[in-house]
């Protein structure tokens, strides 16, 4: 009974998706990792999942989507340095120099 209730708990499910997505991302499987980060976000939005999805999308050269996800991560966690740095990198790739500079100065 206890195991079944844990398995259906959205928080537990979301965390498991983030863990698995992080593993896939480290293995270079960004497309699969992006799917698991998205599954986590559907269950429970979190800065970590938005950040992970954003970095996967950036690796897949889906830069506009990556910027949106990284901005969502920063809405939930404004001092997340990794999100700021990655967002600036994506903005540079998109030719958005002024935005990138602003994010580097935060």
Number of C-alpha atoms within 10 A of each C-alpha: 5 6 7 8 10 12 12 10 11 15 15 16 17 22 19 17 22 26 17 14 28 22 14 17 20 10 10 13 16 23 16 15 27 25 15 24 29 21 19 27 20 12 16 15 18 20 21 21 29 27 28 27 32 30 27 26 23 23 17 14 13 14 21 15 15 26 24 16 24 30 20 20 26 21 12 14 15 14 12 16 14 14 27 23 17 21 28 24 21 26 21 15 15 13 11 13 13 12 13 21 14 11 17 15 9 10
